[in-house]
Amino acid sequence: SLYSQQMFVLAILACCLGLQAVPASTALIEVASTDAAFVVLDKSTGTATCLGDAELGGDCHGKTGVAGAFAGVTKIYSTEGAFMAFDEEKHNLHCWGQPQSGGSCLFQREYEGDVEIHTAGTAFMLLEKKSGQAYFWGTDAYKEHNQFYKSEAGQFKEVTDVYSNMKAFVALDRNSGSIICWGDEQFGGKCNEESGAFEGYEVYHNKAAFVALSIKDGMATCWGDKNRGGNCADLVFAGVTLIFSNDYAFVALDTGTGSAICWGDKSKGGGEGGKCAGHERGDFKGFEEVYSTSSAFLAVDRDTGAAICWGEKNSGGECPARMPSLSDAKIYTNLNAFVALDTRSGTAICWGDPETGGSCDSKDGAFAGFTDIYSTSEAFFAIDRSTGTAKCWGEVESGGKCESSKGAFADFTAFYSNNDNFLALNADTGKARYWGYHAEEWNKNDEDGALCPEACRFGYFRAAAGRCCTSMSCDVEHSNSVPGPDCACRDGFTGNLEAKGGHFAGVCIPAPCNVQDSNGVAGPDCACKGGFRGEITWDGAVAEGTCSLQTCNILGSNLEPGPACACKSGHFGSISWNGDQPEGMCIRWTLLLTFLVVVALMAVLAWLWKRREALPPEEVVVASSSSSPQPAKAEAARQGGGSVREMEMQGMQP
């Protein structure tokens, strides 16, 4: 059905707007948007699907979802209210949307050579580079709505840069300094086209006026709506290096002196005599960043964290009384409000129109974990990607109200906005959430299946009819265990995993390790071999790293690095490596021999001692007596009154 086709487009949209890394296949998808509509082109089938406000291009001119209707189209351009599809090969045009915004291009012709497409807020321009001829259509492209206008042949041949605002274009030839202006004169469609008048100039613009600045000469020329910055004849631009704008005014900064020049609508950020409303010219020392809403400015000094606000109060032109340091803050804006988010402290402060986003929870830590903020014209949406938790505030009809429970947006990977709506998408599963102006039209069915693509992408499957795609499980041994299309063998392993039913199947085996001087062990156990030091890492199945020889400081060694380390001449021992650490000892031969002799002598003495202890006691006594008999016998003869000789003859023992 058409609704299913549109929901399929929502799924594709997340891949195509560039906020997330996406598969190469999305290179076949082209996406463009107006203020309130999207168009998604599938280049492979020539099919375009439009969604959103039909008057602003949301119906593809009745060709949404028709296969081949946009065959050959490679690029889609847009203004605020219309689309233009261009076939670069055949040079055919398809336009739809608001006629007064360029939505009607009934002319067809063969264009010569390379062409460039440029857009203003409500008009298109097609420039033939070879012939220098240009074609325009849209609001006041040349006075009449829906009218096609062709320039003189060669008029744009030397053009190097094209600028635009809401209803006018400016073409600059940097080489000659010539300039061409066309479109609505009130918006800058008429200017001084004298040859060389803008040599060395840079061009800036807001919605209704242009400024050309020569930094070298310190001069500027302004044209367009005089009440919105189109008149700066009495101002001095010497020293000016930066120019910023909002919808109604300009501000120029001289960063060297810290002075600022403002002109345009005084109540909306302009000034009188170049003075920025409520501030002296020298108040801007150190300020080099300027942000804007539609009718107010915010200048920030990142070094000090200071801020200066001016312009319409209800559009953010008055800073909060207790403005925190903005040194590390991210600044976001919509039409009438500013938001400063400090991701380190998790604190945000909002100011401007409280009904359209200028009022938010500013308590310390209220935005802890929130890293990104998106905006429509009158609302903001903040997301904590780690938990899938969101905050919305501002005008409800512009998306200022959304599901804020923890994890409510956990299934979404990308977030987008236009002037009226927010869109949360998961391109892999096809799940989408769309809220804001008339969003109920796109949320008729709460069942996930109503938001799914017709066929699940690789790595996903439909668990049941009518349900959305679900990630396939990844339970293969030695895989990375990541469900869905990123399932693969983990680092250090190799193998082929195939999607089967609701899971992946296959085998992951250790990958070979060919790092020089490694241990050659396949898989994560690969390391530098003994005697070498280094780190081996894995990029998938490829081992990377370097193993370097390690020093060997063992006493008595040859001190050679790595495995060549050994005991030097005249020494005895062994050396081994425990990874990158040497182990062992080396001993001199002479010292070893001395040690062995001492050990041998000690062994002999120990043997003799043990031998003596092993003799019976009587042998020890006899041995002792026989060694000195005479004194004992003499003592016995003396006591018995006989001589020793007599005693011996009688056989007596002493």
Secondary structure, 3 states (H helix, E strand, C coil): CHHHHHHHHHHHHHHHCCCCCCCHHHHHEEEEECCCEEEEEECCCCEEEEEECHHHCCCHHHCCCCCCCCCCCCEEEECCCEEEEEECCCCEEEEEECHHHCCCCCCCCCCCCCEEEEECCCEEEEEECCCCCEEEEECCCCCCCCCCEECCCCCCCCCCEEEECCCEEEEEECCCCEEEEEECHHHCCCCCCCCCCCCCCEEEECCCEEEEEECCCCEEEEEECHHHCCCCCCCCCCCCCEEEECCCEEEEEECCCCEEEEEECHHHCCEECCEECCCCHHHHCCCCEEEECCCEEEEEECCCCEEEEEECHHHCCCCCCCCCCCCCCEEEECCCEEEEEECCCCEEEEEECHHHCCCCCCCCCCCCCCCEEEECCCEEEEEECCCCEEEEEECHHHCCCCCCCCCCCCCCCEEEECCCEEEEEECCCCEEEEEECCHHHHCCCCCHHHHCCCCCCCCEEECCCCCCEEECECCCCCECCCCHHHCCECCCEECCEEEECCEEEECCEECCCCCCCECCCCHHHCCECCCEECCEEEECCEEEECCEECCCCCCCECCCCHHHCCECCCEEEEEEEECCEEEEEEEEHHHHHHHHHHHHHHHHHHHHHHHHHHCCHHHHHHHHHHCCCHHHHHHHHHHHCCCHHHHHHCCCCC
